[in-house]
């Protein structure tokens, strides 16, 4: 259950963009994409820096839109966390 405080328009928009890019990415890359999505969500939950994801560099250079959407989602998530503190 997500608190109503957590529902922020920037976060919602960033989430939609992330999901749409993830869908496109999954259609093209299947299991590799799923691993990337799971790691992205895991990084957010564990507050790891998504921007320093060097482990993805060799595989995902072409997927800038997807990674950009992930970084935007993380930024929106962090902004919400700051307002809740």
C-alpha positions as CSV (number, residue, x, y, z in Angstrom):
1,X,0.0,0.0,0.0
2,X,1.4,3.3,-1.1
3,X,0.7,6.3,1.2
4,X,-1.2,9.1,-0.4
5,X,1.7,11.4,0.5
6,X,3.8,9.3,-1.9
7,X,1.6,10.0,-4.9
8,X,3.3,13.0,-6.6
9,X,2.6,14.1,-10.2
10,X,6.2,14.1,-11.2
11,X,6.7,10.6,-9.7
12,X,3.6,9.3,-11.5
13,X,4.7,10.8,-14.8
14,X,8.2,9.4,-14.4
15,X,6.8,6.0,-13.5
16,X,4.6,5.9,-16.6
17,X,7.6,6.9,-18.8
18,X,9.7,4.2,-17.1
19,X,7.1,1.5,-17.6
20,X,6.6,2.5,-21.3
21,X,10.3,2.5,-22.0
22,X,10.6,-0.8,-20.1
23,X,7.9,-2.4,-22.2
24,X,9.7,-1.3,-25.4
25,X,13.0,-2.5,-24.1
26,X,11.5,-5.9,-23.0
27,X,10.0,-6.5,-26.4
28,X,13.5,-6.0,-28.0
29,X,15.7,-7.6,-25.4
30,X,13.6,-9.9,-23.3
31,X,15.5,-11.5,-20.4
32,X,18.4,-9.1,-20.4
33,X,15.9,-6.3,-20.1
34,X,14.0,-7.9,-17.2
35,X,17.3,-8.2,-15.3
36,X,18.0,-4.5,-15.9
37,X,14.5,-3.5,-14.7
38,X,14.7,-5.7,-11.6
39,X,18.1,-4.2,-10.8
40,X,16.8,-0.7,-11.4
41,X,13.9,-1.2,-9.0
42,X,16.2,-2.9,-6.5
43,X,18.6,0.0,-6.7
44,X,15.8,2.4,-5.9
45,X,14.5,0.4,-3.0
46,X,18.0,0.1,-1.6
47,X,18.9,3.8,-2.3
48,X,21.9,2.9,-4.5
49,X,23.0,5.4,-7.0
50,X,21.5,4.6,-10.4
51,X,23.7,7.2,-12.1
52,X,26.8,5.2,-11.3
53,X,25.6,2.0,-12.9
54,X,28.9,1.1,-14.6
55,X,27.9,-2.6,-14.6
56,X,25.4,-1.8,-17.3
57,X,27.6,0.3,-19.6
58,X,28.8,-2.5,-21.8
59,X,25.3,-3.8,-22.4
60,X,23.0,-0.8,-22.4
61,X,24.7,2.0,-24.3
62,X,22.1,1.9,-27.0
63,X,19.2,2.0,-24.5
64,X,19.8,5.6,-23.4
65,X,16.0,6.3,-23.4
66,X,15.4,3.5,-21.0
67,X,18.2,4.4,-18.7
68,X,17.2,8.0,-18.9
69,X,13.7,7.1,-17.8
70,X,15.1,5.1,-14.9
71,X,17.2,8.0,-13.8
72,X,14.2,10.3,-14.0
73,X,12.2,7.9,-12.0
74,X,14.9,7.7,-9.4
75,X,15.1,11.5,-9.2
76,X,11.3,11.8,-8.7
77,X,11.5,9.1,-6.0
78,X,14.3,10.9,-4.2
79,X,12.4,14.2,-4.4
80,X,9.4,12.6,-2.7
81,X,11.6,11.1,0.0
82,X,13.1,14.6,0.7
83,X,9.6,16.0,1.2
84,X,8.6,13.2,3.5
85,X,11.6,13.8,5.8
